[in-house]
Amino acid sequence: MSVDPEVPPAGEEIHLPGPSLIPLALTVGITMILLGLTTTWFLAIVGGIITIVCLVRWVMDTRRDIDELPLEHHH
């Protein structure tokens, strides 16, 4: 009876990202962009800055989480 190497062993820990406010802040930034396009450019610019900062932060956090995974999880 051979064990399939693709099937994870019973009880293996599943990685889930921690709680974060970044998705909420990203939503606020995108909403500010959309509102700013119809009202004032200042609001759109501030929303754009918030959106870019949130996206960069989210990517950095994701890369850090991936680097912390055990080596056999890297593809």
C-alpha positions as CSV (number, residue, x, y, z in Angstrom):
1,M,0.0,0.0,0.0
2,S,1.8,3.2,-1.2
3,V,1.0,6.6,0.1
4,D,0.3,9.3,-2.5
5,P,2.9,12.1,-2.0
6,E,0.4,14.7,-3.2
7,V,-2.0,14.1,-0.3
8,P,-1.0,16.0,2.8
9,P,-0.6,14.0,6.0
10,A,-3.5,14.1,8.4
11,G,-3.3,17.0,10.9
12,E,-1.1,19.1,8.7
13,E,-1.4,22.8,9.6
14,I,-3.2,25.0,7.1
15,H,-1.8,28.4,6.6
16,L,-4.2,31.3,6.9
17,P,-3.3,34.9,6.8
18,G,-3.8,37.0,9.9
19,P,-6.4,39.6,10.4
20,S,-5.8,42.8,8.5
21,L,-7.4,46.2,7.9
22,I,-5.7,46.6,4.6
23,P,-8.6,45.3,2.5
24,L,-10.9,47.8,4.2
25,A,-8.4,50.7,3.6
26,L,-8.1,49.6,0.0
27,T,-11.8,49.8,-0.4
28,V,-11.9,53.3,1.1
29,G,-9.1,54.4,-1.2
30,I,-10.9,53.1,-4.3
31,T,-14.1,54.7,-3.2
32,M,-12.4,58.0,-2.7
33,I,-11.0,57.8,-6.2
34,L,-14.4,57.2,-7.7
35,L,-16.0,59.9,-5.6
36,G,-13.2,62.3,-6.5
37,L,-13.6,61.7,-10.2
38,T,-17.2,63.2,-9.9
39,T,-16.5,65.8,-7.3
40,T,-13.0,67.2,-6.8
41,W,-9.6,66.0,-8.0
42,F,-8.1,66.4,-4.6
43,L,-10.3,63.5,-3.3
44,A,-9.2,61.4,-6.2
45,I,-5.5,62.1,-5.6
46,V,-5.8,61.2,-1.9
47,G,-7.7,58.1,-2.8
48,G,-5.1,57.1,-5.3
49,I,-2.3,57.5,-2.7
50,I,-4.2,55.4,-0.2
51,T,-4.8,52.8,-2.9
52,I,-1.2,52.6,-3.9
53,V,0.1,52.4,-0.3
54,C,-2.4,49.6,0.5
55,L,-1.5,47.6,-2.5
56,V,2.2,47.8,-1.9
57,R,1.7,47.0,1.8
58,W,-0.6,44.0,0.9
59,V,2.0,42.6,-1.5
60,M,4.8,43.0,1.0
61,D,2.8,41.3,3.7
62,T,1.9,38.4,1.4
63,R,5.6,38.0,0.3
64,R,6.6,37.9,4.0
65,D,3.9,35.3,4.7
66,I,5.1,33.1,1.8
67,D,8.7,33.4,2.9
68,E,7.7,32.1,6.4
69,L,6.2,28.9,4.9
70,P,8.1,25.6,5.2
71,L,10.4,25.0,2.3
72,E,8.3,22.1,0.8
73,H,5.4,24.6,0.3
74,H,7.3,26.8,-2.2
75,H,6.5,26.0,-5.8
